Amino acid sequence: MIRTTLSSMHSPLALYMETKEIDNRKTASL
């Protein structure tokens, strides 16, 4: 839900949230 909203915004905040989410996944996989 949130991801769809951020994707439609295409704002720097959306990109930041995407990167943050990816970083969290990397940390979790470690």
C-alpha positions in Angstrom: 0.0 0.0 0.0 2.6 2.5 1.1 5.0 1.5 -1.6 2.4 2.1 -4.3 1.8 5.6 -3.0 5.5 6.5 -2.8 6.1 5.1 -6.3 3.3 7.4 -7.7 4.9 10.4 -6.0 8.4 9.9 -7.6 9.8 12.3 -4.9 13.2 12.2 -3.3 11.4 11.0 -0.1 10.1 8.0 -2.1 13.6 7.2 -3.3 14.9 7.5 0.2 12.3 5.2 1.6 13.0 2.6 -1.2 16.7 2.7 -0.5 16.1 2.4 3.3 13.8 -0.6 2.8 16.5 -2.3 0.6 19.1 -1.6 3.2 16.9 -3.1 5.9 16.5 -6.3 3.8 20.3 -6.6 3.3 20.8 -6.2 7.1 18.1 -8.8 7.8 19.6 -11.3 5.3 23.0 -11.0 7.0 
